[in-house]
Every structure is written in structure tokens, then in C-alpha cells.
Amino acid sequence: MAKPGAWMKSIAALVALAALVACSPVYQYHGFTPTDEDLEEIEVGLDTRTTVATIIGDPGASGLLAESAWYYVRSEFKHDTFRAPEEIDREVVAISFDDNDVVENIERFGQERGEVVVLSRRVTESNIDGVSILQQLFGRGASMDALANAFR
């Protein structure tokens, strides 16, 4: 039969292991952004809202004041045991359309030090219409609660 001290050491080791695992951060991903390969299938000046929806799916958000653009947003959050969740990465793909619902522009934005960073851009004539949602998503005043509520 095993000694009582051996059982206590085993239980103490299991408790220590459980405490160590409980302190490990958990990463969660919210939203969706299409891959570069998916975006290459979309032809600026040729594809429409319907073909874009067929190729990569419907967006999580669209232009606030007008349906001038579709926005695909993905965020990564780090959850520590005793801390509030922290957003560690955010990416936005913006596809803008002209008045005839034809793709006018495709841009991918990232976040670095709280500032909007253009990762890739396929522009035809002008910059994307309705950039205000990007300013709201990446702006210093935007709260994560407001962003989370916008995509529920």
C-alpha cells in the first residue's frame, strides 16, 4: 500500500498543475476577413455585390450612411485569468462599390499601435467612400463594447 505522504504529493502536484493551466491566456477570434487568395478572385470594375457575396460571403458590416462599402472585420482577443480581455490584433477588409454596385476598390487595413495601417490596396480611381467607419473602428474613442455590439 502507498504511503500517505505519496498521495499528498500527488494531490499537491495536480493542484499546482491545475493552477498553472488556469493562469494560461486564452485567445479568441471574432469575425472574419477573406484571404488574399479569395480577394484575388474579385475583379475591380467587373464584379458586383452579388458576385462578391458568392465568392467570399456577406459582410459583417456595411457603410453607415450609405451602402457604399462592405466591411469584413476580424479581431483577436487575449483573455487572462484576472484581467479584462485585451484586443491584440484587428484587421478590416473594405470593399467599396460605385452607384451601379460594381466593385470600385478593395483595401485591407491592420492595426499597429492603435493607428490604421493599410496592408494592401487595389484602387481604381479614388480612395474608398465612407472611411468614417474605419475611423470609428480604429479611433481612440471607439470602445470595444460598442464594436462588439455592432457585430452581434
C-alpha positions as CSV (number, residue, x, y, z in Angstrom):
1,M,0.0,0.0,0.0
2,A,1.2,3.5,-0.8
3,K,2.4,5.8,1.9
4,P,0.1,8.7,2.9
5,G,2.8,11.2,2.1
6,A,3.0,10.0,-1.6
7,W,-0.8,10.7,-2.0
8,M,-0.4,14.1,-0.6
9,K,2.5,14.9,-3.0
10,S,0.4,13.6,-6.0
11,I,-2.6,15.8,-5.0
12,A,-0.3,18.8,-4.5
13,A,1.3,18.3,-7.9
14,L,-2.2,18.1,-9.5
15,V,-3.4,21.2,-7.8
16,A,-0.2,23.1,-8.9
17,L,-0.7,21.8,-12.5
18,A,-4.3,22.9,-12.4
19,A,-3.4,26.4,-11.1
20,L,-0.7,26.7,-13.8
21,V,-3.1,25.8,-16.6
22,A,-5.8,28.2,-15.2
23,C,-3.3,31.1,-15.5
24,S,-2.6,30.4,-19.1
25,P,-4.0,33.0,-21.5
26,V,-6.9,32.1,-23.8
27,Y,-7.1,33.5,-27.3
28,Q,-10.4,34.1,-29.0
29,Y,-11.1,35.2,-32.6
30,H,-14.1,37.2,-33.6
31,G,-15.3,38.0,-37.1
32,F,-13.9,37.1,-40.5
33,T,-11.7,38.6,-43.2
34,P,-11.3,36.9,-46.5
35,T,-7.8,35.7,-47.5
36,D,-5.7,37.3,-50.2
37,E,-6.4,34.4,-52.5
38,D,-10.2,34.9,-52.1
39,L,-9.8,38.6,-52.8
40,E,-7.8,37.9,-56.0
41,E,-10.9,36.2,-57.4
42,I,-12.7,39.6,-57.3
43,E,-12.1,41.8,-60.2
44,V,-12.2,45.6,-59.6
45,G,-14.5,47.2,-62.2
46,L,-16.2,44.0,-63.1
47,D,-17.6,42.1,-60.1
48,T,-20.8,43.2,-58.4
49,R,-22.2,42.9,-54.8
50,T,-23.9,39.6,-55.9
51,T,-20.7,38.1,-57.2
52,V,-18.7,39.3,-54.2
53,A,-21.2,37.7,-51.8
54,T,-20.9,34.4,-53.8
55,I,-17.1,34.5,-53.7
56,I,-16.4,35.5,-50.1
57,G,-19.8,35.7,-48.4
58,D,-21.8,38.6,-46.9
59,P,-20.0,41.1,-44.8
60,G,-20.3,41.7,-41.0
61,A,-20.9,45.4,-41.6
62,S,-21.6,47.9,-44.4
63,G,-21.4,51.6,-44.9
64,L,-23.1,53.5,-42.1
65,L,-24.6,56.4,-44.1
66,A,-24.9,54.7,-47.5
67,E,-24.4,51.2,-48.8
68,S,-21.2,52.4,-50.5
69,A,-18.9,49.7,-49.0
70,W,-18.8,46.3,-47.3
71,Y,-16.5,45.7,-44.3
72,Y,-15.2,42.4,-43.1
73,V,-13.7,42.7,-39.6
74,R,-11.6,40.2,-37.6
75,S,-10.3,40.7,-34.1
76,E,-8.1,38.6,-31.8
77,F,-8.5,38.9,-28.0
78,K,-6.3,37.7,-25.2
79,H,-8.1,36.6,-22.1
80,D,-6.0,36.4,-18.9
81,T,-7.4,34.9,-15.7
82,F,-7.8,38.1,-13.6
83,R,-7.7,40.8,-16.3
84,A,-10.2,42.2,-18.8
85,P,-9.9,40.9,-22.3
86,E,-7.3,42.7,-24.4
87,E,-7.6,43.1,-28.2
88,I,-4.2,42.3,-29.6
89,D,-5.0,42.3,-33.3
90,R,-7.6,43.7,-35.7
91,E,-7.9,43.6,-39.4
92,V,-10.5,45.1,-41.7
93,V,-11.1,44.4,-45.4
94,A,-13.1,47.2,-47.1
95,I,-14.7,46.6,-50.5
96,S,-16.3,49.7,-52.0
97,F,-18.9,49.8,-54.7
98,D,-19.9,52.5,-57.2
99,D,-23.5,53.7,-57.9
100,N,-24.1,50.6,-60.1
101,D,-23.0,48.2,-57.4
102,V,-19.8,47.4,-59.2
103,V,-16.6,46.8,-57.1
104,E,-14.6,50.1,-57.1
105,N,-11.9,49.4,-54.6
106,I,-10.5,46.7,-52.3
107,E,-8.4,47.5,-49.2
108,R,-7.0,45.6,-46.3
109,F,-6.3,47.5,-43.1
110,G,-4.4,46.4,-40.0
111,Q,-3.8,48.0,-36.6
112,E,-0.4,48.9,-35.2
113,R,-0.1,50.9,-32.0
114,G,-3.7,52.0,-32.3
115,E,-3.3,53.5,-35.7
116,V,-4.9,52.4,-39.0
117,V,-2.3,50.8,-41.3
118,V,-3.0,50.0,-44.9
119,L,-1.8,46.4,-45.6
120,S,-2.9,46.2,-49.2
121,R,-4.9,48.3,-51.6
122,R,-6.4,47.8,-55.0
123,V,-7.6,51.2,-56.1
124,T,-9.1,52.2,-59.4
125,E,-9.7,56.0,-59.3
126,S,-10.2,57.4,-55.8
127,N,-10.0,56.4,-52.2
128,I,-12.8,54.4,-50.6
129,D,-16.0,56.2,-49.7
130,G,-17.2,56.2,-46.1
131,V,-13.9,55.9,-44.4
132,S,-15.7,57.1,-41.2
133,I,-16.4,53.5,-40.1
134,L,-12.7,52.7,-40.2
135,Q,-12.0,55.8,-38.1
136,Q,-14.7,54.6,-35.7
137,L,-13.3,51.1,-35.6
138,F,-9.7,52.1,-35.1
139,G,-10.2,55.5,-33.4
140,R,-9.0,56.1,-29.9
141,G,-12.6,56.9,-28.7
142,A,-14.1,53.6,-30.0
143,S,-14.9,51.3,-27.2
144,M,-14.7,47.5,-27.6
145,D,-18.2,47.2,-26.1
146,A,-19.6,49.4,-29.0
147,L,-17.7,47.3,-31.5
148,A,-18.9,44.0,-30.1
149,N,-22.5,45.3,-30.0
150,A,-22.2,46.4,-33.6
151,F,-21.4,42.9,-34.8
152,R,-23.9,40.8,-32.8
